[in-house]
Amino acid sequence: MKTYNDIYLAARHELKRAGVEAFDLEARLIISAVAGKSKEEFYRDLKLYALGDTEERVQELIERRKNDEPLAYVLGEWEFMGLPMKVDPGVLIPRPDTELLAEKALGILRESSEPGRRVLDMCCGTGCIGISIARMKRDCRVILADNSMKALRIARHNCLKNSVTQNTTVLEADAMKDPPMLLGKFDLIVSNPPYVPSFEVLTLDNSVKDFEPVEALDGGPDGLDFYRAMIPHWTDILKPGGSILFECGEGQAEKIGRMLEKVKFEKVEYYEDPAGTKRVIAGLGKK
Ligand code: GLN
């Protein structure tokens, strides 16, 4: 029989030997996920004998991690805006960069206390952006839309996990086509569409290109296909005064800004991520 500490030391050692930089943290997260323990419970219980098949299950996850699989998929859950999101290889792992988009969206929604405002998260993936809005602004109604059934299943699960089923709806829709009839009008549209230029997808880290869904990354020859399709058509379903917020990749913001200027917003703004990249573009106040 082994204690949690024995398993922890062995896991740390193996991950370190495999070149995993944060071996200590990752070993703890993997064991905590298998044993269903919080950080406090993990440290509290280190001296206890591990239950049943803990060691084998930890070993399985360690093997996956050693094969470069992203930690988020190995754990099956990842945090976004402090909220837990279920993830699997059918959806992109929520990135810290995308929290900037969620924060800016919340900033806009907090400018008014009018209830019942409608928000659309287009290309929702896990649902992380829309769900954090639904959770932190409970008086808004959020529609989470994606063309991937795998994503919609996860998004639905994440609505339940975060107790926002009351003010969210999950819907199949394709950003490359016109908005479905009867979708209604929105106060705010948020979107983190695929934006990696096709030729760059193969140059991404192994842990990204070998595991994450390419259809959530590949934005066409210059990465801008989704903006080109969405800006002319999906801005029609904004209410007058409504806004649209996009995440984008390095060097894309101004090009997207020019597309937004053609639609006539009161202003187009850019927001930088901590690395100084213009990561979020906003068309504010649809005329
Ligand atoms: N930020 C992601 C990456 O660089 C791309 C996300 C996207 O295409 N929407 O891997």
Residues whose N, C-alpha, C, O or C-beta is under 5 A from the ligand:
A	BS01	LIG	N192 P193 P194 Y195 V196 A216 L217
